[in-house]
């Protein structure tokens, strides 16, 4: 991981540093419950934060690239790697400008980072037969209001429509549900899809 990175320069640096109630340390239930579906290979964790999902994947044998723009989050991920005795390639980058290499990954996971402009790159980054696991907040969430920026929230059925619109995915699982993040219930949309060969 690159050293001498800016400290406390993003919203997420501050949230990780202050122990925000929404910060979760355990891997996603969606990922844990469905891990037997995914053949071990190369994985990308988009907006990996504190590394909870990246380290889980590495522990299961995946070669993992994990990218985030929070130095504090990546340092937490590094500590978790040490604790679990696994290796993850941590990448400090702004995801608005990060380039996902095409046809590189067998699995791409994205939890709670909604950047609609990145979705074509995520799709291109999957190998044929590769899997996408995506979960993000919806406008049904109690934290959503007119004062919140709607670009960070999915509309009802938007995630399903977005994945379906590519015509190269086989959707294996989709739901909109209440998900526990720490001790807080949030409204989310979840999808697992496989890129057709």
C-alpha positions in Angstrom: 0.0 0.0 0.0 1.2 3.5 -0.8 2.6 5.4 2.2 2.4 9.2 3.0 -1.2 9.5 1.9 -3.3 12.4 2.9 -4.9 11.9 6.3 -8.5 12.9 7.3 -9.2 14.3 3.9 -12.5 12.5 3.1 -15.8 12.0 4.8 -15.0 8.4 5.2 -11.7 9.1 6.9 -13.6 11.1 9.5 -16.3 8.4 9.9 -13.8 5.6 10.3 -11.8 7.7 12.8 -14.8 8.5 15.0 -16.3 5.0 15.2 -19.4 5.9 13.2 -22.4 3.7 14.1 -22.9 2.6 10.5 -19.4 1.2 10.2 -19.6 -2.6 10.1 -16.6 -4.9 10.7 -18.0 -8.3 9.8 -18.3 -9.4 6.1 -21.6 -8.9 4.3 -24.2 -11.5 5.1 -25.1 -11.6 1.4 -21.5 -12.5 0.5 -21.0 -15.0 3.3 -24.2 -16.8 2.5 -23.5 -17.1 -1.2 -19.7 -17.7 -1.2 -20.0 -21.3 -2.2 -21.5 -20.1 -5.5 -18.3 -18.4 -6.6 -15.3 -20.4 -7.9 -12.1 -19.2 -6.3 -10.2 -16.8 -8.5 -9.3 -13.1 -8.8 -11.7 -10.7 -7.1 -12.1 -6.9 -6.9 -13.7 -5.2 -3.9 -15.0 -1.8 -5.0 -14.9 0.9 -2.2 -13.5 -1.7 0.2 -13.5 0.6 3.2 -12.1 -1.2 6.3 -11.5 -4.4 4.2 -14.2 -6.6 5.8 -15.2 -8.2 2.5 -11.8 -8.2 0.9 -10.2 -10.0 3.8 -13.1 -12.5 3.9 -12.5 -13.3 0.3 -8.8 -13.6 0.7 -9.3 -15.9 3.6 -11.4 -18.1 1.2 -8.5 -18.2 -1.2 -9.3 -15.4 -3.6 -6.6 -13.1 -5.0 -8.1 -9.8 -4.1 -7.6 -6.2 -5.2 -9.4 -3.8 -2.9 -9.7 -0.1 -3.8 -10.8 2.9 -1.7 -10.1 6.6 -1.3 -10.0 6.5 2.5 -6.6 6.2 4.0 -8.0 5.5 7.4 -10.2 2.7 5.9 -7.2 1.1 4.1 -5.1 1.2 7.3 -7.9 -0.6 9.1 -8.0 -3.1 6.2 -4.2 -3.6 6.6 -4.7 -4.3 10.3 -7.5 -6.8 9.6 -5.2 -8.5 7.0 -2.6 -8.9 9.7 -5.1 -10.2 12.2 -6.5 -12.8 9.7 -3.0 -13.6 8.2 -4.1 -13.0 4.6 -2.8 -10.8 1.8 -4.9 -8.3 -0.1 -3.6 -5.8 -2.7 -4.8 -2.5 -1.2 -5.2 0.3 -3.7 -5.6 4.0 -2.7 -7.6 5.6 -5.5 -10.4 8.0 -6.3 -13.1 5.7 -7.8 -14.3 8.6 -10.0 -11.1 8.2 -11.9 -10.0 4.6 -11.2 -9.8 2.3 -14.3 -10.9 -1.3 -13.8 -8.9 -3.5 -16.1 -11.2 -5.3 -18.6 -11.8 -9.0 -18.4 -9.7 -9.3 -15.3 -11.9 -10.5 -12.5 -13.8 -13.7 -11.7 -15.8 -11.8 -9.0 -16.5 -8.1 -8.3 -18.2 -7.0 -5.1 -19.6 -3.6 -4.4 -21.2 -2.9 -1.1 -22.7 0.5 -0.4 -20.9 2.4 -3.0 -23.3 3.7 -5.7 -21.6 5.3 -8.6 -23.8 4.7 -11.7 -21.0 5.9 -14.0 -18.7 3.1 -12.8 -21.1 0.3 -13.7 -20.0 -0.1 -17.3 -16.4 -0.5 -16.1 -17.5 -3.0 -13.5 -19.2 -5.0 -16.2 -16.2 -4.8 -18.5 -13.9 -5.8 -15.7 -15.6 -9.2 -15.2 -14.4 -12.2 -17.2 -17.0 -14.2 -19.1 -18.7 -16.4 -16.5 -17.6 -14.0 -13.7 -19.9 -12.9 -10.9 -21.2 -9.6 -9.6 -22.4 -9.1 -6.0 -23.9 -5.6 -5.4 -25.8 -4.1 -2.5 -26.7 -0.5 -1.9 -29.2 1.7 -0.1 -32.6 2.5 -1.6 -34.9 5.5 -1.4 -37.0 3.5 1.0 -34.3 3.8 3.6 -35.2 5.7 6.8 -32.0 7.8 6.3 -33.3 9.1 2.9 -35.0 12.4 2.6 -35.4 15.2 0.1 -32.3 16.9 1.7 -30.2 13.9 0.9 -28.4 13.6 -2.5 -30.4 11.1 -4.5 -27.4 9.9 -6.5 -26.4 7.8 -3.4 -29.7 6.0 -3.3 -31.3 3.5 -5.6 -34.9 3.9 -6.8 -37.2 0.9 -6.5 -36.2 -1.8 -9.0 -33.4 0.4 -10.3 -30.7 -2.1 -9.6 -32.6 -4.9 -11.2 -33.2 -2.7 -14.3 -29.6 -1.5 -14.5 -28.2 -5.1 -14.4 -30.9 -6.4 -16.8 -30.3 -3.6 -19.3 -26.8 -5.0 -20.2 -28.3 -8.2 -21.6 -25.1 -10.0 -20.7 -26.0 -11.0 -17.1 -27.9 -13.9 -15.8 -29.5 -12.6 -12.6 -29.2 -15.4 -10.0 -30.7 -13.4 -7.0 -32.4 -10.1 -6.5 -34.3 -8.6 -3.6 -35.1 -5.3 -1.9 -35.1 -5.8 1.8 -34.2 -4.6 5.3 -30.5 -5.3 6.1 -28.8 -5.0 9.4 -25.7 -2.7 9.3 -24.3 -2.9 12.8 -27.2 -2.3 15.0 -29.1 -0.3 12.5 -31.7 -1.5 9.9 -31.3 -0.1 6.4 -33.3 -0.5 3.3 -31.2 -2.1 0.5 -31.3 -3.6 -2.9 -29.2 -6.7 -3.5 -28.2 -8.5 -6.7 -26.0 -11.5 -7.6 -25.5 -11.9 -11.3 -23.3 -13.9 -13.6 -21.8 -12.5 -16.8 -22.7 -14.7 -19.7 -19.9 -16.5 -21.5 
